[in-house]
Amino acid sequence: MTLTIIGGSGFIGSRLCALLEKANIEFTIIDKNPSHFYPDKVIKADIRDFSALQAAIKPCDCIINLAAEHRDDVTPKSLYDEVNVEGSRNIIKVCREKNIQHIIFTSSVAVYGFAPPNTNEQGAINYFNDYGRTKWEAEEVYRSWYNEAPGVRTLTIIRPTVVFGERNRGNVYNLLHQIAKGFFPMVGKGTNVKSMAYVENVAAFILYMAQHSKGYSLFNYVDKPDFSMNELVCLVKETMGKKPVTGFHWPYWLGYTGGLVFDVLSKILKRKLPVSSIRVKKFCATTQFNTSVLTATSFIPPVPLQEGLRRTIQFEFINKTNPNEVLFYSE
């Protein structure tokens, strides 16, 4: 089996490559950035550049597209369309040309927007930002490709919830970092529920689908159980050896107003700041999702969610591992 991982130098891609290496599965990384851990596996190409992508992609058993513009503050906003949508169009053009019949695409639960609790794969598409919109439009690009030859082609679309783990510097890391430093401003009542996914499990599921999928598949990816913000903060503090209490709760209106102030400051300073109104809104929202992974497949997540949190905390804040030395925390 040979796999091509577009965006394989990134957070999920690096973990997936580690699993492939362990399983002795041949892979190639295509990325605009070098890979710190697998430099010899990288062919440099930007998915916005069709000619470069055409030259980089060789015939293989499966293409896995992890490349995306995903931050809340991407500028210019046209990058969402250029990378997420047009990049996907470039990929399927190459697949047609080189007779590659199997694609795995990582989308996002952002296509559902601020969805009702326990939204599953049949949930209404109701994105609220360009990231969610362009992930949905990219899905449609891949579905169109699949529907050209459904008896021949295989397409898996995976919509992960927020993914965390060692070496990531996203929203979950920011939360853990604030707690570790003793400055965590809890905004709202803290009863809102968050679905999360540990990176090792996401990578393992991608590999599972590369090996087992046929035809068309669509899955949310969520690790259970879900935690409320109060439960999550207490769990993290306890793991760090701190007293498991949430502390003072700032009223939502005050936190959101503060986010609006940071929005203005960001425009004035022409800098990306760590606080914004949309991040406050997302922090205080319930983002709880269900998945059919455990009922429709034989996949079993290799790492329990609470263990994934422990590993991440150990790596980042207790052992304070140099992220340039090792890929992830291990016993």
C-alpha positions as CSV (number, residue, x, y, z in Angstrom):
1,M,0.0,0.0,0.0
2,T,1.3,3.5,-0.9
3,L,-0.2,6.7,0.5
4,T,0.2,10.3,-0.5
5,I,-0.4,12.7,2.4
6,I,-1.1,16.3,1.3
7,G,-0.4,18.6,4.2
8,G,1.6,15.8,5.9
9,S,4.1,18.1,7.6
10,G,1.4,19.5,9.9
11,F,0.0,18.5,13.3
12,I,-2.3,15.6,12.3
13,G,-0.1,14.7,9.3
14,S,3.0,14.2,11.4
15,R,1.2,11.9,13.8
16,L,-0.3,9.9,10.9
17,C,3.2,9.5,9.3
18,A,4.4,8.1,12.6
19,L,1.7,5.5,12.5
20,L,2.5,4.6,8.9
21,E,6.2,4.3,9.7
22,K,5.4,2.0,12.6
23,A,3.2,-0.1,10.3
24,N,5.8,-0.2,7.5
25,I,3.4,1.5,5.1
26,E,5.0,3.5,2.3
27,F,4.1,7.1,2.2
28,T,5.0,10.4,0.5
29,I,4.3,13.9,2.0
30,I,3.3,16.8,-0.3
31,D,3.5,20.1,1.6
32,K,4.5,23.7,1.1
33,N,6.4,23.4,4.4
34,P,9.2,21.0,5.3
35,S,8.6,18.1,7.8
36,H,10.7,18.3,10.9
37,F,10.4,14.5,11.5
38,Y,10.2,13.1,7.9
39,P,12.3,15.5,5.8
40,D,13.2,12.8,3.3
41,K,9.6,12.0,2.6
42,V,8.6,15.5,1.5
43,I,8.0,16.8,-2.0
44,K,7.5,20.5,-1.8
45,A,4.4,21.8,-3.5
46,D,1.5,24.2,-2.8
47,I,-1.9,22.8,-3.7
48,R,-2.9,26.2,-5.1
49,D,-0.3,25.5,-7.8
50,F,-1.7,22.9,-10.2
51,S,1.6,22.4,-12.1
52,A,3.6,21.9,-9.0
53,L,0.9,19.5,-7.6
54,Q,0.8,17.6,-10.9
55,A,4.5,17.1,-10.8
56,A,4.6,16.1,-7.1
57,I,1.8,13.5,-7.0
58,K,2.8,10.1,-8.3
59,P,0.4,7.1,-8.8
60,C,-0.6,5.7,-5.4
61,D,-3.3,3.7,-3.7
62,C,-4.8,6.6,-1.8
63,I,-4.5,10.4,-1.4
64,I,-5.2,11.9,2.0
65,N,-5.8,15.6,1.9
66,L,-5.1,17.3,5.3
67,A,-4.1,20.7,3.9
68,A,-6.3,23.6,4.9
69,E,-6.6,27.2,5.9
70,H,-8.3,27.0,9.2
71,R,-7.5,29.8,11.6
72,D,-10.1,32.3,12.6
73,D,-8.0,35.2,11.5
74,V,-6.7,34.3,8.1
75,T,-5.8,37.2,5.8
76,P,-6.5,37.7,3.1
77,K,-9.8,35.8,3.4
78,S,-9.5,34.7,-0.2
79,L,-7.0,32.1,1.1
80,Y,-9.9,30.0,2.4
81,D,-11.2,29.6,-1.1
82,E,-7.8,29.3,-2.8
83,V,-6.6,26.5,-0.5
84,N,-9.7,24.7,0.7
85,V,-11.8,24.8,-2.5
86,E,-9.5,25.5,-5.5
87,G,-6.8,23.3,-3.9
88,S,-9.3,20.4,-3.8
89,R,-10.2,21.0,-7.5
90,N,-6.5,20.8,-8.3
91,I,-6.2,17.5,-6.4
92,I,-9.1,15.8,-8.2
93,K,-7.7,17.0,-11.6
94,V,-4.5,15.2,-10.9
95,C,-6.4,12.1,-9.6
96,R,-8.3,11.9,-12.9
97,E,-5.1,12.3,-14.9
98,K,-3.2,9.7,-12.9
99,N,-6.0,7.2,-12.3
100,I,-6.0,7.6,-8.5
101,Q,-9.3,6.2,-7.3
102,H,-9.2,6.6,-3.5
103,I,-9.3,9.9,-1.6
104,I,-9.7,10.7,2.1
105,F,-10.6,14.3,2.8
106,T,-10.5,15.9,6.3
107,S,-13.4,18.3,6.5
108,S,-14.7,19.8,9.8
109,V,-17.7,19.9,12.1
110,A,-17.5,23.7,11.3
111,V,-19.9,22.9,8.4
112,Y,-22.7,22.6,11.0
113,G,-22.0,26.0,12.5
114,F,-23.4,26.5,16.0
115,A,-25.2,23.2,15.8
116,P,-27.8,21.7,18.3
117,P,-26.2,19.3,20.9
118,N,-25.4,15.8,19.7
119,T,-25.5,16.7,16.0
120,N,-24.6,13.7,13.9
121,E,-23.7,13.2,10.2
122,Q,-27.2,14.0,9.1
123,G,-27.1,17.4,10.8
124,A,-28.1,20.5,8.9
125,I,-25.3,22.4,7.1
126,N,-25.3,25.9,8.7
127,Y,-21.8,27.2,8.7
128,F,-21.2,30.7,10.0
129,N,-17.7,31.5,8.7
130,D,-15.5,31.2,5.6
131,Y,-13.7,28.2,7.0
132,G,-16.9,26.2,7.5
133,R,-18.3,27.4,4.1
134,T,-15.1,26.4,2.2
135,K,-14.9,23.0,3.9
136,W,-18.4,22.3,2.8
137,E,-17.7,23.5,-0.8
138,A,-14.6,21.3,-0.8
139,E,-16.7,18.3,0.2
140,E,-19.0,19.0,-2.8
141,V,-15.9,19.0,-5.1
142,Y,-14.9,15.6,-3.8
143,R,-18.5,14.2,-4.0
144,S,-18.7,15.4,-7.6
145,W,-15.5,13.5,-8.4
146,Y,-16.8,10.4,-6.6
147,N,-20.1,10.5,-8.4
148,E,-18.4,10.4,-11.8
149,A,-17.5,6.7,-11.2
150,P,-19.1,5.5,-7.9
151,G,-18.5,1.8,-8.7
152,V,-14.8,2.4,-9.1
153,R,-13.9,5.2,-6.8
154,T,-13.7,5.4,-3.0
155,L,-14.2,8.6,-1.0
156,T,-14.1,9.1,2.7
157,I,-14.9,12.5,4.2
158,I,-14.0,12.9,7.9
159,R,-15.4,15.8,9.9
160,P,-13.3,16.0,13.1
161,T,-14.3,18.1,16.1
162,V,-11.6,20.2,17.7
163,V,-8.4,18.2,17.6
164,F,-5.8,18.5,20.4
165,G,-2.6,16.8,21.3
166,E,1.2,17.1,21.8
167,R,2.9,19.8,19.7
168,N,-0.4,21.6,18.7
169,R,-0.8,25.3,19.5
170,G,-4.5,25.6,19.0
171,N,-7.4,26.5,21.2
172,V,-7.1,23.5,23.6
173,Y,-3.4,24.3,24.1
174,N,-4.2,27.9,24.9
175,L,-6.7,26.7,27.5
176,L,-4.2,24.3,29.0
177,H,-1.5,26.9,29.0
178,Q,-3.7,29.5,30.8
179,I,-4.5,26.9,33.5
180,A,-0.9,25.9,33.8
181,K,0.2,29.5,34.3
182,G,-2.6,30.1,36.9
183,F,-4.4,32.7,34.8
184,F,-7.6,31.2,33.3
185,P,-10.5,33.6,32.9
186,M,-13.6,31.3,32.9
187,V,-16.2,33.2,30.8
188,G,-19.9,32.2,31.3
189,K,-21.4,29.5,33.5
190,G,-19.1,26.7,32.3
191,T,-22.0,24.3,31.7
192,N,-21.5,24.4,27.9
193,V,-20.3,21.0,26.6
194,K,-17.3,20.5,24.3
195,S,-16.6,17.5,22.0
196,M,-12.9,16.9,21.4
197,A,-10.7,14.5,19.5
198,Y,-7.2,13.3,20.4
199,V,-4.8,13.5,17.5
200,E,-3.5,9.9,17.9
201,N,-7.1,8.7,17.5
202,V,-7.8,10.9,14.5
203,A,-4.7,9.7,12.8
204,A,-5.5,6.1,13.6
205,F,-9.0,6.5,12.1
206,I,-7.6,8.0,8.9
207,L,-5.3,5.0,8.6
208,Y,-8.2,2.6,9.3
209,M,-10.3,4.1,6.6
210,A,-7.4,4.1,4.1
211,Q,-7.2,0.3,4.7
212,H,-10.8,-0.6,5.0
213,S,-13.1,1.8,3.2
214,K,-15.0,1.2,0.0
215,G,-17.4,3.4,-1.8
216,Y,-18.6,6.6,-0.2
217,S,-18.3,7.3,3.6
218,L,-19.0,10.3,5.7
219,F,-18.1,10.5,9.4
220,N,-17.9,13.0,12.2
221,Y,-14.9,12.2,14.4
222,V,-15.4,12.6,18.1
223,D,-13.8,11.0,21.1
224,K,-16.1,10.4,24.0
225,P,-17.1,11.2,26.7
226,D,-17.9,14.9,26.2
227,F,-16.9,17.3,29.1
228,S,-18.5,20.5,30.2
229,M,-16.1,23.4,30.5
230,N,-16.3,23.1,34.3
231,E,-15.5,19.4,34.2
232,L,-12.7,19.9,31.7
233,V,-11.0,22.7,33.7
234,C,-11.3,20.6,36.9
235,L,-9.9,17.6,35.2
236,V,-6.9,19.5,33.8
237,K,-6.1,21.1,37.1
238,E,-6.3,17.8,38.9
239,T,-3.9,16.3,36.3
240,M,-1.5,19.1,36.9
241,G,-1.7,18.5,40.7
242,K,-3.7,21.6,41.3
243,K,-7.0,22.0,43.3
244,P,-9.8,21.0,40.9
245,V,-11.9,24.1,41.1
246,T,-13.0,26.5,38.3
247,G,-12.5,29.7,40.2
248,F,-14.3,33.0,39.4
249,H,-16.7,33.1,36.4
250,W,-16.8,36.2,34.3
251,P,-20.2,37.1,32.9
252,Y,-20.6,36.2,29.3
253,W,-21.6,39.8,28.3
254,L,-18.4,41.1,29.8
255,G,-16.2,38.6,28.2
256,Y,-17.8,39.1,24.8
257,T,-17.5,42.9,25.1
258,G,-13.8,42.4,25.9
259,G,-13.5,40.3,22.7
260,L,-15.0,43.2,20.7
261,V,-12.4,45.5,22.2
262,F,-9.7,43.2,21.1
263,D,-11.2,43.1,17.6
264,V,-10.8,46.8,17.4
265,L,-7.3,46.7,18.8
266,S,-6.3,44.1,16.3
267,K,-7.5,46.3,13.4
268,I,-5.7,49.3,14.8
269,L,-2.5,47.5,15.5
270,K,-2.7,45.4,12.4
271,R,-1.8,42.4,14.5
272,K,-3.4,39.0,15.2
273,L,-4.3,39.0,18.9
274,P,-5.0,35.9,21.0
275,V,-8.5,37.1,22.1
276,S,-11.4,38.0,19.8
277,S,-15.2,38.2,20.0
278,I,-15.6,35.0,17.8
279,R,-13.2,33.1,20.0
280,V,-15.1,34.1,23.1
281,K,-18.4,33.1,21.4
282,K,-17.0,29.7,20.4
283,F,-15.5,29.2,23.9
284,C,-18.9,29.7,25.5
285,A,-20.9,27.7,23.0
286,T,-21.9,24.1,23.3
287,T,-20.1,22.2,20.5
288,Q,-21.3,18.6,21.1
289,F,-21.4,16.1,18.3
290,N,-22.2,12.5,17.8
291,T,-20.6,10.1,15.4
292,S,-21.5,6.8,13.7
293,V,-17.8,5.6,13.7
294,L,-18.3,3.1,16.5
295,T,-21.6,1.7,15.1
296,A,-20.8,1.7,11.4
297,T,-17.1,0.5,11.6
298,S,-15.0,-1.8,13.6
299,F,-12.6,1.0,14.6
300,I,-11.7,1.3,18.3
301,P,-9.8,4.5,19.3
302,P,-6.4,3.4,20.6
303,V,-6.2,6.1,23.3
304,P,-9.0,7.0,25.8
305,L,-9.8,10.7,25.7
306,Q,-8.8,11.3,29.3
307,E,-5.4,9.6,28.7
308,G,-4.9,11.8,25.6
309,L,-5.4,14.9,27.8
310,R,-2.9,13.4,30.4
311,R,-0.3,12.8,27.7
312,T,-0.7,16.3,26.3
313,I,-0.4,17.9,29.7
314,Q,2.7,15.7,30.5
315,F,4.4,16.6,27.3
316,E,3.7,20.4,27.3
317,F,3.6,21.4,31.0
318,I,5.0,18.8,33.3
319,N,7.9,17.3,31.4
320,K,8.1,20.4,29.2
321,T,9.4,18.3,26.4
322,N,11.2,20.1,23.5
323,P,8.8,19.7,20.6
324,N,11.7,19.7,18.2
325,E,13.2,16.6,19.8
326,V,10.3,14.1,19.9
327,L,7.0,13.8,18.1
328,F,4.8,13.0,21.1
329,Y,4.8,12.0,24.7
330,S,5.4,8.4,25.6
331,E,5.9,6.6,28.9
